[in-house]
Amino acid sequence: MPAELRAAMGAHRVGSPIPSGSKPGRRATSPVSCPSWKKTLELQRRYIECMAPEGEPYDALLDDFEQGLTVVEVRRIFDRLKQALIPLVRAAVGSGAVDDASGARCAAAFRSRG
């Protein structure tokens, strides 16, 4: 990675995506529209270009946390989990043992926010 990019990434700190004058309960500005987040995305894109110019872009970011693990392998892991978890969740919901009221309240709250 170029020294200039390493220095820029080290100096950049992500600020709060919520504008300082916003009121509680109000919808925050999209994080992507905030200058700090835009800078973060720009730096990450530049990092990916340096570290993984070909193939899956996320492999470069993933390698920072799980060396040697690739997107292809992560997809395989989650596919295996889905095969086991989907029937388990269906069985739990179908048994009546799961109280879905809180999930319904959360979904309604998100819908009301637009």
C-alpha positions as CSV (number, residue, x, y, z in Angstrom):
1,M,0.0,0.0,0.0
2,P,1.4,3.4,-0.9
3,A,2.7,5.4,2.1
4,E,0.3,8.3,1.2
5,L,-2.7,6.1,1.4
6,R,-1.6,4.5,4.7
7,A,-1.1,8.0,6.2
8,A,-4.5,9.2,4.9
9,M,-6.2,6.1,6.4
10,G,-4.4,6.6,9.7
11,A,-5.3,10.3,9.9
12,H,-9.0,9.8,9.0
13,R,-11.4,9.4,11.8
14,V,-15.1,8.6,11.1
15,G,-17.4,11.2,12.7
16,S,-21.0,10.7,13.8
17,P,-23.4,10.3,10.8
18,I,-26.0,12.1,12.9
19,P,-26.0,15.9,12.3
20,S,-25.3,17.8,15.5
21,G,-28.6,19.8,15.4
22,S,-30.9,16.8,14.9
23,K,-33.7,16.1,17.3
24,P,-34.2,12.7,19.0
25,G,-36.6,10.5,17.1
26,R,-36.0,12.2,13.8
27,R,-34.6,10.2,11.0
28,A,-30.8,10.8,10.6
29,T,-29.2,11.8,7.4
30,S,-28.0,8.8,5.4
31,P,-24.4,8.0,6.6
32,V,-23.3,7.9,3.0
33,S,-24.3,11.5,2.5
34,C,-22.1,12.7,5.4
35,P,-18.6,14.0,4.4
36,S,-16.8,11.7,6.9
37,W,-18.4,8.6,5.6
38,K,-17.8,9.6,2.0
39,K,-14.1,10.0,2.8
40,T,-14.2,6.6,4.5
41,L,-15.7,5.0,1.4
42,E,-13.2,6.7,-0.9
43,L,-10.2,5.5,1.2
44,Q,-11.6,2.0,1.3
45,R,-12.0,1.9,-2.4
46,R,-8.5,3.1,-2.9
47,Y,-7.3,0.5,-0.5
48,I,-9.1,-2.2,-2.4
49,E,-7.6,-1.0,-5.7
50,C,-4.1,-1.4,-4.2
51,M,-4.7,-4.7,-2.4
52,A,-7.0,-6.6,-4.7
53,P,-7.1,-5.0,-8.1
54,E,-8.7,-8.2,-9.6
55,G,-11.3,-10.6,-8.3
56,E,-13.6,-10.0,-5.4
57,P,-13.1,-6.4,-3.9
58,Y,-14.2,-7.5,-0.5
59,D,-11.4,-10.1,-0.3
60,A,-8.9,-7.3,0.5
61,L,-11.1,-6.0,3.4
62,L,-11.9,-9.5,4.7
63,D,-8.2,-10.4,4.7
64,D,-7.6,-7.6,7.3
65,F,-9.7,-9.5,9.8
66,E,-9.5,-13.2,8.7
67,Q,-6.3,-13.8,6.9
68,G,-6.7,-16.1,4.0
69,L,-10.5,-16.2,4.1
70,T,-12.2,-15.3,0.8
71,V,-15.7,-14.2,-0.1
72,V,-16.2,-17.5,-1.9
73,E,-15.5,-19.4,1.4
74,V,-17.7,-17.0,3.4
75,R,-20.6,-17.7,1.0
76,R,-20.1,-21.4,1.5
77,I,-20.1,-21.1,5.3
78,F,-23.3,-19.0,5.2
79,D,-25.0,-21.4,2.7
80,R,-24.3,-24.3,5.1
81,L,-25.7,-22.2,8.0
82,K,-28.8,-21.3,6.0
83,Q,-29.5,-25.0,5.2
84,A,-29.5,-25.8,8.9
85,L,-31.1,-22.6,10.3
86,I,-34.0,-22.1,7.9
87,P,-35.8,-25.4,8.9
88,L,-34.9,-24.8,12.5
89,V,-36.5,-21.3,12.5
90,R,-39.6,-22.6,10.6
91,A,-40.0,-25.4,13.1
92,A,-39.7,-22.9,16.1
93,V,-42.2,-20.5,14.5
94,G,-44.6,-23.3,13.6
95,S,-44.5,-24.7,17.1
96,G,-46.0,-21.6,18.7
97,A,-43.1,-21.4,21.1
98,V,-41.9,-18.1,19.5
99,D,-43.6,-14.9,20.5
100,D,-43.7,-12.9,17.3
101,A,-45.3,-9.8,18.9
102,S,-42.0,-8.0,19.4
103,G,-41.0,-8.6,15.8
104,A,-44.3,-7.3,14.5
105,R,-43.9,-4.1,16.7
106,C,-40.4,-3.5,15.3
107,A,-41.6,-4.0,11.7
108,A,-44.4,-1.6,12.3
109,A,-42.1,1.0,13.8
110,F,-39.7,0.8,10.8
111,R,-42.7,1.1,8.3
112,S,-44.0,4.2,10.1
113,R,-40.6,5.9,9.7
114,G,-40.9,5.7,5.9
